[in-house]
Amino acid sequence: MKANLFSRLFGGTVAAPATKASKAGPLIALQGQGRPAWTPRDLASLAREGFMKNAIVYRAVSMIAEAAASVPWLAYEGEAERPDHPLLGLLSRPNPRQSGTAWLETLYGNWLVAGNAYAELVQLGGEPAELHALRPDRVKVVPGPDGWPEAYEYSVAGRAVRFPVEHGQSPILHLRLYHPLDDHYGFAPLEAAATALDLHNAAGAWNKALLDNAARPSGALVYRGEGGANLSQDQFERLKRELEANYTGAVNAGRPLLLEGGLDWTSMALTPHDMDFIEAKNGAAREIALAFGVPPMLLGIPGDNTFANYAEANRVFWRQTVLPLVGRTADALTAWLAPHFPGAIRLGFDTDAISALSDERNALWSRVGAADFLSRDEKRQAVGYGATQPGEGGQEGDEGWTN
């Protein structure tokens, strides 16, 4: 008999388990075994203040989601490509309401805005039939005794449905971005850029307020009457009514303020130039773009000369942001869906179909084509194609080596 982690913490002696398990996992479960672990942030605020009210966030998320969803899937069994595999059919038409591209855009969008994305697998007769993307704010992770999720709970309108994880297979796929301080939920890029987001939104609100109230910038009307006398109550009310009626609103923007004898205007605010207003807003926009991995040049943000041209920035965007995201998704979908299909199937993606990378592809083909020490099959494998199959024709040294 050997005391395990729980018996050492709470007393008692139990037999050590015979199966492999994480020693740290049960400590995670101590926080709330069998109950939903609620997300520690306000996802609704991130969505509203970020994606729904900020053009930089909206465009960055849309660009990444649309680009990633446009990459074609490939299915392999071993090294052989299987273009007619049913898994590809499921991904191309995951459910009656969405195309494969629309479903993936939703999945990627949730992942980027919330740091978490959830997909549900529906089976008919034990066979995969449909895939659905679930709203992250409605899904909660239910940790089990070992610290890993034992179920996922989906709640809406006061009703909840629980999806249990059985025998290591889950009807829910949970995609999450790395979070250093959370065991169950991902870290949204918007949280890292929260200060920049507030600054960018505040700059827009300030601009709007300036238009709505242009004739009343921060300052003071000072009455310099003889003998230090103050305005009478009637004079004060009349001055207030005239300011509101004649100098407030966008239509009165820039209208000069006419002051009667004894009144003087004293400015009490910094001008946009003093605050370096435009550069501060662009700096915040660049920081938001940085959090999402989108080169500012692609978002039309001025003052960024990191890349020589737009095409170079676009290649960096695909290589450093889009393709890693697609690669992680391919691995996750393979681990989640492959057990439901016969054979050792795995998902990949076709980079040759990405027009933004065509220059890189052409350069690679030229270098490989000029390598006389490589055979035809070695050249094909070097550029991502399989060896020549019997009956395909062609000889080593042919110009059409990528047949």
SVG drawing of the C-alpha trace seen along z (x, -y; Angstrom):
<svg xmlns="http://www.w3.org/2000/svg" viewBox="-34 -99 59 101">
<polyline fill="none" stroke="black" stroke-width="0.4" points="0.0,0.0 1.3,-3.5 -0.2,-6.8 -1.1,-8.9 -1.3,-12.7 -4.8,-13.0 -4.0,-10.8 -0.9,-12.7 -2.9,-16.0 -6.0,-14.8 -4.9,-11.7 -5.7,-8.0 -4.1,-5.4 -5.2,-4.2 -3.8,-2.0 -1.7,-3.7 -3.4,-3.9 -2.0,-1.5 -2.6,-3.9 -0.6,-6.9 -1.8,-10.2 -0.5,-13.7 0.5,-14.3 -0.3,-18.0 -3.7,-17.4 -5.7,-16.7 -4.4,-19.9 -6.1,-21.8 -9.4,-19.9 -9.3,-20.9 -10.6,-24.4 -14.0,-23.1 -14.4,-19.4 -17.4,-18.7 -18.6,-22.3 -18.2,-24.7 -15.0,-26.8 -16.3,-30.2 -14.1,-32.3 -12.3,-35.0 -12.9,-37.8 -15.8,-39.7 -15.9,-38.3 -18.9,-40.5 -16.9,-43.6 -14.0,-42.4 -16.3,-41.7 -18.2,-45.0 -15.4,-47.4 -12.9,-45.6 -14.4,-43.8 -17.7,-45.7 -16.4,-49.3 -12.9,-49.3 -12.0,-49.3 -8.5,-48.1 -9.6,-45.1 -12.4,-44.3 -10.1,-44.4 -7.3,-42.4 -9.6,-39.6 -11.5,-39.6 -8.2,-39.4 -6.8,-36.5 -10.1,-34.6 -10.8,-35.0 -7.2,-34.2 -7.0,-31.1 -10.4,-29.8 -9.4,-30.1 -6.6,-27.6 -7.6,-24.3 -7.4,-21.1 -5.6,-18.0 -6.1,-14.5 -3.2,-12.0 -3.1,-8.3 0.6,-7.7 2.4,-9.6 -0.4,-9.0 -2.9,-11.9 -6.6,-11.0 -8.5,-13.7 -11.8,-11.9 -11.7,-11.1 -15.0,-11.6 -13.3,-13.8 -12.7,-16.4 -16.3,-16.2 -17.4,-16.9 -15.1,-19.9 -16.3,-21.3 -20.0,-21.1 -20.0,-20.9 -23.7,-21.6 -26.8,-22.6 -26.5,-26.2 -22.8,-26.9 -20.2,-26.2 -16.8,-25.0 -15.3,-28.4 -18.1,-30.2 -17.8,-27.6 -14.0,-28.0 -14.3,-31.8 -16.6,-31.6 -14.2,-29.2 -11.1,-31.4 -13.0,-34.6 -14.1,-33.2 -10.5,-32.0 -9.0,-35.4 -11.6,-37.5 -12.1,-35.3 -8.9,-33.3 -11.1,-30.2 -13.1,-28.4 -15.4,-25.5 -16.8,-23.1 -19.5,-20.4 -19.5,-17.1 -22.9,-15.6 -23.0,-11.9 -25.7,-9.8 -25.4,-6.0 -22.0,-6.4 -20.7,-8.3 -19.7,-11.9 -22.5,-13.9 -22.2,-17.6 -19.9,-20.2 -21.1,-23.3 -19.2,-26.3 -20.3,-27.3 -20.2,-30.7 -17.4,-30.8 -19.3,-32.9 -21.8,-30.1 -19.4,-27.3 -17.8,-26.3 -15.2,-23.7 -16.1,-21.2 -12.9,-19.8 -12.8,-16.2 -11.0,-14.6 -7.8,-14.4 -7.8,-18.1 -8.7,-17.5 -12.1,-18.4 -14.7,-15.7 -17.4,-17.6 -18.3,-20.8 -21.4,-22.8 -23.3,-24.9 -25.8,-27.4 -28.3,-29.7 -31.5,-31.4 -31.3,-29.7 -31.0,-26.2 -27.8,-24.1 -26.7,-21.0 -23.7,-19.0 -21.4,-17.2 -19.4,-14.5 -15.9,-13.4 -16.0,-9.6 -13.0,-7.3 -10.8,-10.2 -13.2,-11.2 -15.1,-14.5 -18.0,-15.7 -16.5,-19.2 -13.3,-20.5 -11.7,-23.2 -9.1,-25.4 -7.4,-27.8 -4.5,-30.3 -1.7,-29.9 -2.5,-31.4 0.2,-31.4 -2.2,-31.7 -5.2,-29.6 -5.5,-25.8 -8.7,-25.7 -9.1,-28.9 -7.0,-30.7 -5.7,-34.3 -7.3,-36.6 -5.0,-39.0 -7.3,-41.8 -6.4,-41.4 -2.8,-42.0 -3.7,-45.1 -6.3,-46.4 -4.5,-49.6 -4.0,-50.4 -7.6,-49.5 -8.9,-51.9 -6.6,-54.6 -7.7,-54.2 -11.4,-54.1 -10.9,-57.1 -9.3,-59.1 -12.3,-58.3 -14.7,-59.4 -12.7,-62.6 -12.9,-63.4 -16.7,-62.8 -17.2,-64.9 -15.1,-67.7 -17.5,-67.7 -20.6,-67.6 -19.4,-70.3 -16.9,-72.2 -17.7,-75.7 -17.2,-74.8 -13.7,-73.6 -12.4,-73.2 -11.8,-76.7 -13.4,-79.5 -15.3,-82.7 -13.9,-85.2 -15.9,-88.3 -13.6,-91.2 -16.2,-93.8 -15.3,-97.0 -14.7,-96.8 -14.6,-93.0 -18.4,-92.7 -19.9,-89.4 -22.6,-88.8 -26.1,-89.0 -28.2,-85.9 -30.2,-87.1 -27.0,-87.9 -25.5,-84.5 -28.6,-82.6 -28.8,-84.6 -25.1,-83.9 -25.6,-80.2 -28.6,-80.1 -26.8,-81.9 -23.8,-79.5 -26.0,-76.4 -28.2,-77.8 -25.5,-79.4 -22.2,-77.7 -22.9,-74.0 -23.1,-71.2 -21.3,-70.2 -23.1,-72.9 -21.5,-75.5 -18.0,-74.0 -15.4,-76.8 -17.9,-79.6 -16.1,-82.5 -17.3,-83.4 -18.5,-87.0 -17.9,-88.4 -19.5,-91.4 -17.6,-94.0 -15.9,-92.6 -15.9,-88.9 -12.6,-87.2 -11.9,-83.6 -9.2,-81.6 -8.3,-78.3 -7.7,-75.5 -7.1,-72.5 -4.2,-71.1 -4.7,-71.3 -4.5,-68.1 -1.1,-69.2 0.1,-69.6 -1.1,-66.0 0.4,-64.7 -3.1,-63.3 -2.8,-61.7 0.5,-59.9 -0.9,-58.6 -3.9,-57.1 -1.7,-55.6 0.7,-54.2 -2.2,-52.5 -3.4,-51.1 0.1,-49.7 0.1,-48.0 -3.3,-46.4 -2.1,-45.1 1.1,-43.8 -1.1,-41.8 -2.9,-40.1 0.2,-39.6 -0.9,-41.7 1.7,-44.1 0.3,-47.7 1.0,-48.4 -1.8,-45.9 -4.2,-47.8 -3.4,-51.2 -1.7,-52.6 0.8,-55.3 4.3,-55.6 5.3,-52.0 8.3,-51.4 9.3,-47.9 8.6,-46.3 10.0,-47.3 6.6,-46.9 3.1,-45.6 3.9,-42.2 6.6,-41.6 4.3,-42.5 1.7,-40.2 4.1,-37.3 5.1,-37.9 1.4,-38.0 0.8,-34.6 4.0,-32.9 4.0,-34.2 0.3,-34.5 -2.0,-32.7 -0.2,-29.4 0.8,-28.7 -2.9,-29.1 -4.0,-26.8 -1.3,-24.3 -2.5,-24.2 -6.1,-23.8 -5.1,-20.9 -3.4,-19.1 -6.4,-19.7 -8.9,-18.5 -6.9,-15.4 -6.7,-14.4 -10.4,-15.1 -11.9,-13.6 -9.5,-11.0 -10.5,-8.4 -14.0,-8.4 -12.7,-7.3 -10.9,-4.1 -7.1,-4.2 -4.4,-6.5 -5.8,-9.7 -4.3,-13.1 -5.1,-16.6 -2.7,-18.9 -3.1,-22.1 -2.2,-23.2 0.2,-26.2 0.6,-26.0 -2.9,-27.4 -2.0,-30.6 -1.3,-33.3 0.5,-35.5 3.2,-32.9 3.6,-32.3 6.9,-34.2 8.4,-31.9 7.1,-28.9 8.4,-29.9 11.9,-30.6 11.9,-27.2 10.9,-25.4 13.7,-27.2 16.3,-26.2 15.2,-22.6 14.8,-22.4 18.4,-23.6 19.8,-20.9 21.1,-18.4 22.3,-16.1 18.7,-15.3 16.6,-12.7 13.1,-13.4 11.4,-11.8 13.8,-13.7 12.9,-17.0 9.2,-16.2 9.6,-15.4 11.6,-18.5 8.7,-20.7 6.0,-18.7 4.9,-16.2 5.0,-12.5 7.2,-10.2 6.1,-9.5 3.6,-6.8 3.8,-4.0 2.2,-5.0 2.7,-8.8 5.5,-8.9 8.4,-11.2 12.1,-10.6 14.7,-12.0 16.0,-15.3 12.7,-16.2 11.8,-19.8 8.4,-18.9 9.8,-17.2 6.9,-18.5 4.5,-16.5"/>
</svg>
